[in-house]
Amino acid sequence: MRDRVQGNRRTAAPVLSASVVSAAAAHAVILGIDPSLRGTGYGVIRLGRSEPTALIHGVAYCPAGWERSRCLVRIATTLRDVIRQFQPTACAVEGLFYAQNLQTALIMGEARGAALVAAAEAGLTIVEIAPRKVKQAIVGYGAAQKLAVAKMVQRLLRLPELPTPDAADALALALVLAQEQRRYSLNPLKRI
């Protein structure tokens, strides 16, 4: 009370510090990764003044006959090449989901680990986005089908052809990160 009478005012601290906002706004090239052992999707977008542009998208495929270790090398190598060529500064990776089969969850975790290593080696800012949040942001419905996501990604990025489902999911992740960094959020994305 004494401080108020003497004219000393306390102000509230900002919810988002300027360093957090400026660091997020600095990402002009974003990599999205949809990890899977047999087909890890990736997509890189560049943010423009009016709308984002897809630079590359694809899938690191691994035949069913390959050992898991060989698939993990393919995932990491493919992503390293993409990162080296397009120089993204941020990466959005699909968050974990709860699999009914423990073996499936472990295999997905291995693929995700290989992808995260490639992104972390390059020093990218890595965020995790839940699959439902991606579908909600892109399609407007958290339980949307893969085809709906692919069609909306094609429309948003003005792609001449429909991207494969895994590549579309990766591009959708990058788009959601781009949306999130342009606005203030009380629930920031989870950095990993």
Order of alpha helices (4+ residues) and beta strands (2+ residues): alpha-alpha-beta-beta-beta-alpha-beta-alpha-beta-alpha-alpha-alpha-beta
